[in-house]
Amino acid sequence: MRSNNEASTLPLAYREQAVLWDEVLEDRLETVMPAAMKAGNLDMWLTITSENNEDPVGRSLLPAALLEPRGLMMMLFIRNDSTVRRISLSRPCGIEHLYENPWYNIGPGTDWKGHQITAPALSQWACLRELVDDVKPERIGINHSLAVSAANGLRASDRDMLLEALGDAYAACLTSSQDTLVYWMETRTPREIDQYRTAVAIAHGIIEETFTAGHIKPYETTNDDLRFHMMQSAANLGLMPTFDCTVAVFRHGLQGMHNETIVIEPGDVVHCDFGLRYMNLCTDAQELAYVRKPGEASPPEGLCNALRQTNQLQTIVMECMRPGASGNDALRNARQEAARQGIDATIYCHPIGYHPHAAGPSVGRFSSQQPSAAGELIFRSYSAHALELNAKIPVPEWDGQTLMCCLESEIWIAPEETRYLYRQPTAFHIV
């Protein structure tokens, strides 16, 4: 467990983060990108992204020096057996150490800042057509997908310009880049898994520091006090929450989960849903605290049993999230096993990565336990996921009132087994 002091600092300064960011990106471009393009059976992958109107995949392709696209950027990846040629048809903007730029034809000693650079004679679209004519790809992936929102980033206007530039000769070659994009977005390198462990440790350090007597004063503290404290703690580190944190209360005598502003009392179960972004990776976790009544040393056994059953549900679901299985396979098999064990389960797991709800296979939804289009995608080794679910358990000490015991933990799929990136929440935080 991290101390309060450890939760208040970052392990790497911004300059060190920038160096690591670029090292990891270069490694990904050299190792993950060829496999991603093979998975999508693409000869060329084209991503077109714009300043103030980004394609969801855009940030994953850019180095630390570029916090967002500059102008109109075209990123081309051309597959050649086990290697990929990387091209940027963009004005010089600080990515030339990773991408060649035949449009501007930038040479040695040419800086992207401070030097006058003669604009090319051809437009970006004309240069793109020349490249395509030279390569003659049979399958050109574009970011258009009805099933995966992250793979649907091509603007209508850019699609029109693309079709005009390529003409009838290549219109039939255009295909969805969905499979390549999902592979690229969801696959983490071993070095990124280490980064992810750091990211989730920071996030859980904030949860642990918040769910303490120093921040929860019964009859005084509200759930809103806690949720804003968590988000402010992230902001104090220079990090952004990945979504609006929620803190809810479960209470004997009050049915359901209470997210509206409520004053915390002894005997309450306090639930949080919190995530942050560190080094371009998003965390997403839900944990529980128990506020003891006077004279209590620990939560009532009925609450502890509810947590144990929910932990067992986590184990069941994790065992179904195997490389090669689909999200719908995992949903069906996990629900069958949970029912066999008498657990009233709702499962709604999702990938995490560059987005808190990232590209990849989903396992159910909170609102539906039926198969889905995103559930047809398969699990891959070295992908990260939010193990999100709940079990509804009657609590004898609450006169049989049901606790919807909600948990969410960051996990990753190793080649041999699925593992926690931080730890399984097997106990309440005690206040």
Salt bridges, closest charged atoms under 4 A:
ASP22 OD2 - HIS97 NE2 3.60
GLU23 OE1 - ARG191 NH2 2.67
GLU68 OE2 - ARG70 NH1 3.67
GLU100 OE2 - ARG85 NE 2.80
ASP133 OD1 - ARG129 NE 3.07
ASP158 OD2 - ARG155 NE 2.86
GLU186 OE2 - ARG380 NH1 2.63
GLU192 OE1 - ARG28 NH1 2.87
GLU192 OE2 - ARG188 NE 3.40
ASP194 OD1 - ARG197 NH1 2.66
GLU208 OE2 - ARG423 NH2 3.22
GLU209 OE2 - HIS215 NE2 2.57
GLU209 OE1 - HIS229 NE2 2.90
ASP224 OD1 - ARG227 NE 3.02
ASP244 OD1 - ARG227 NH1 2.93
GLU260 OE2 - HIS258 ND1 3.02
GLU265 OE2 - ARG251 NH1 3.57
ASP268 OD1 - ARG251 NE 2.71
ASP284 OD2 - HIS350 NE2 3.26
GLU287 OE2 - HIS204 ND1 3.02
GLU287 OE2 - ARG423 NH1 3.22
GLU287 OE1 - HIS429 NE2 2.60
GLU301 OE2 - ARG308 NH2 2.31
ASP329 OD1 - ARG332 NH2 3.01
GLU337 OE2 - ARG340 NH2 2.66
GLU388 OE1 - HIS350 NE2 3.24
ASP399 OD2 - HIS252 NE2 3.00
GLU408 OE2 - HIS350 NE2 3.19
GLU410 OE1 - HIS204 NE2 2.79
GLU416 OE2 - ARG419 NH2 1.94
GLU417 OE2 - ARG419 NE 3.31
